[in-house]
Amino acid sequence: MKFEYYPDTDTLYIQLQEGPGVDAREVAPDTVLDFNEAGEVIGIEIEHASKRAALTNFHLSSLPVHTETSTPAAAE
């Protein structure tokens, strides 16, 4: 997931998945969802973002973060 803010247009884009968007729908004033070929939401565009969200405060909670465990090297 990637968050991109464009200050020149005051737009926040939240990329949920990589890949090309083939359709976009405005679901609320100044809020557009981007869809891929399978009809899945891959992005959210929020216009006038600084007026609609606290962009200076970003909090993540309870994300399902997975870490890889390394296997110890075999003894020689």
N, C-alpha and C positions, 0 to 999 in steps of 0.2 A: 504494500500500500504506500502511496506517495501523496504528499500534500504539496501543492504549488500555489503560491500567492503571487499575483500580478498587480503590483501597486499602480501601474499606469491606468489600469481599467478597474481596479478595486474588485478583482475577481479571485475567488478561491476555487481551485480544482482539486478534487480528491480522486485520485486514480486507484480504483479497487483491484483491477486486473490489467495486465499489459495486453495490447492488441488493438486492432483498428475498431473504431466505432462505425456502425453502419446505420444507426438510427439515433435520434435524439428527441426527447419529449419534455416540454415544460410541464412540470407537475405542480408547481406553485409559482406565484410571481417571483421572477428572478432566480428560479431554481430549475435546472435542466438535468435530466438523467441521460447518460449515453449508454447505448446498448450494443452488444456484439451480434454476430450473425445468429447465435443460438438464442438471442433474446434476453441474455443475462445483463444485468447492470454492471458496467465496467468503470463508470465514472460519474461524478456529481459535480456540477458547476454551480457556484453560488455567486451571483452578481451583487454588488454593493456589500461585499462581505464584511468590511470593517464596521458597517452600521448594523449588521445582523448577528455578528459573533464577536466574542472577546478573543481577538487574534493574538493578543499578547500573553494569553494564558492557555497553555496546552497541557492536558492531563491524560495520561493513558492508565488504564486500570484493568487488571485481570486478563491480559492478553495471553492466548495459548502459545507461549514461546517454547520452542523445542530446541534443545542444544544437542549437538552430536557428542558422543563420548568417544574418546580416542582409545584405541587398543594399545596396550604397552608393547613395546618392541620385544621381540623374542630374545632371550638371553643367548649370548654367543658362547 
